[in-house]
Structure formats: C-alpha cells, structure tokens
C-alpha cells in the first residue's frame, strides 16, 4: 500500500475510533485541564484554534477561560481567540477573532467560521490532530491547509497539537512536506517534546 492510501486508511480508522470513544467526555475534561495548565506561563495575547468537528477535542472552553483570566489580571493588552477561515485562492488559512456569541457562518466545508470579525495573526496556534507520532508530527485531514499556512507565516507561531491519547501512532512516518509541531498535548499531559 502506498503512503497516500495508508494515510487515508489510518485517518478513517482514527476518526472512527475517536467518534466511538466511550469516555470521550472524561478525556476531554482531562485535556481541558492540561491545556489550561500549559497556558499559565505563556505570554501570548492572540491564540488561534479551531472549531471542533468529527469528535475532535474542543479547545474553545479552555481558551475562553484563558481570555477571562487575562481580563481578571488586568493585563495591558487584551487576550483574543481566533478561528481559521479558508482562503480559497491560496488554499491557506487566515485567522479571524472569535468570542462566545460571535456571528458565525459555514465555510465551503460546512465548518462554522467567524463572520465579519477582524483578521489577526496568532503567536500560538492550537491545531487538531487526527493522529500524531514521534518527533511532533501530526496527521491531519489531508487538505494541507495548516502546512501551507505555517510555511507562509512570518514570524511562525508556536504550534501545539491537541488530541486524545488513543491518537498516538508509534510507527507514523512523516512525509517531506510535513512540519513538526512545537508541542503536542493529550489527555495524559504533554507528549511532545518528551
């Protein structure tokens, strides 16, 4: 089986396993805690994330708490959360400000995106992992949007993968275009860097 077919099959297996996790809510709660603890010492004021689909971990509750904590600390620069919006021409992502109650609309893939909010450049970017392996490499959905976007962003944001522990693939082999993440968090804690 060639690499493309292998990755497609692996994606399907991992998504199905994630969708059928009997303890997904417990795992999500644990990952919320890991994420909140990990964020405590971060200096970032603009964090990019994603709208959870297909049983993904939802980072938005932890990020909303992070934003509220910043307001309580009376920091000079307010904290903002951003979600991706697909640039159809360049097949990359731009990040628009998101907040609870923000007007939303569906993108070309049926995923909600902020409507008519400011474009920002995150210094930290949380990315969803369908799977992940040694060395900080992630398996996404195969569209290449994050890889193309990260290749263009200057300065590059810190990239952090989020996924459940069952998404670890010990024999995952990245391709030449794959970029390793700076960190990966799962419901057990920080799994990259080790």
N, C-alpha and C positions, 0 to 999 in steps of 0.2 A: 504494500500500500504506500503511495507517495505521501509526502509531508502534508500537502493540502488536504487530501482525503482523510488522513489520520487526524489532523486538527479539527476538521469538520465533525468527524465522528466523536472525538473527545469532547468537543463543545456540547454536542447533543446529550452525551452521557452525563456531563457535569451539570448542565442546566436541569435535566430531568431529576438527577439526584438532589439538587438544591431545592427544586419545587416540591419534592416529596419528603423533605426533612421533617420528621415528626416533632423535633424540638427546635424548630427554626426560631420561634419567638424567644425561647430561653437563650439561644445562641446570639440572637440579635441584641438582646439586653446586655449580654456579656460584652459584645463588640462595641456597643454604645459606651460602656464604661471604659473599655480600653482606649477608645478614641478620645473621650473626654480627658482622661488622664494624660494621654500622649500630647494633647494640645496645650496643657497647662503652661509649659515653658516656651511655647512657640511665640515669636514676635510678630507673626503675620497679622495683617488687618484686612486682607481680601483673600478669601479661600474659595476656590472653585470646587464643585462637587458634581453630582448627577442626580437625576430623577430615577429612583429605583424601579426596575422592571424585571419580569421573569424570576421572581423570588430573590432578587438581589437584596443585600443589606441596605437599609435606608439610612444614609448619613445625616439627613436633614434635621432630625430631632437633636442630635448631639451638637450640630453646628448652630442651631438656633439657641441652644443653651450657652454655647461659646460666645455668641453675639450678645446675649443678655448679660453674661458675666462681664464682658467688656464695658457695657453700659453702667453696670454697678461699680466698676473700678474707676469710672470717670476718666477714661483714657483720652488723650488729646485728639487721637484720630479714631473715628468710629469704625467698628468692625462691620464688614459686609460679606455676604454669601453670594456666590454666582453659580449659575447653571449654564450648561452648554447649549448653544444654538448652532445648528449646522449651516455653514457657508456652502451652498450648493455648487457654486462656481469652482471653488478651490478644494472642496471636499475636506475642509478643516472645521475646527470649532472656534467660535467666539464665545465669550462668557458675558452673560447679562445678569445684572443684580436680581436676586430673588429674596423674598421675605414672605412669611406666612400671610396669606390673603392676597398675594400678588396676582394681578390679572395674568392668566395663562391661556395658551393656545397650543394645539397639536402641531408638531413638525411633520415633515414628509413621511416619517416612520411611525407616526401615531403617538409619539412621546411628548408629554407636556413640556412647554418651554415658556419662559417669561415673555410677556407681551409688552413691547414698548418701554423697556427699562434700560438704564444706562449700560453701556459696554464697559467692562473693566478688565484689568489684567491681574489675575491672581498670582500671588507669590507662593502659594501652596495649592496643590491640586490633588484632590482625592479621586481616584479612578476605580471603577468597578472591575473586579476580577471574576471572570467565569471560572478560571483556574489560575494557578501560579506555581512556579517551580524554583529550584535552587538558583541563586545568583540574582534574585529580584526580578525575574522575568514573569510577565503576565500573559495569560491567554484571554483575549477579548472576544468580541463577536465576529471579528474577521473583516470589518469595514476599513480598518486602518486610520480612522479619524484621529485617534489620540496620537498615534505615531507621527502622522503628518503635522498635526498641530504642534506637538512638542519639538519637532525638528525646526519649526519656524519661530517659536517664541524666544525672544531675547530681551532680558535675561530669562533663562529657562527657570520655571517654577520648580520647587521641591515637589516630587511626585510620590504619592503614597497610595498603594493598592489596598483595597478593602475587600475581604471575602471571608467565607466561613472556612473552618479548619478542614472540612472534607474536600475543599477545592485544591488542596496541595497535590501536585503531580510530581513525584520524585524523579521520574525519568524525562521530564519536559525538556525538549531541546529547542532553544530559540533559533529563529532564522536571522540572517544577516541584517535585516532591517529592524529587528526588534530592539527596543531600547530598555535597559533595565530600570526599574523603579528605584527611588532612593530609599524607600521603606515599604514594608507590607505588614498590615495589621490584620489579625483574625480574632476569633472569639477566645483564643488562648493567650493572646498578647501580641508582642512584636515578634514576627517571624523572620523579618529581614530588615536591616542587617542582623546577622546572627551574632 
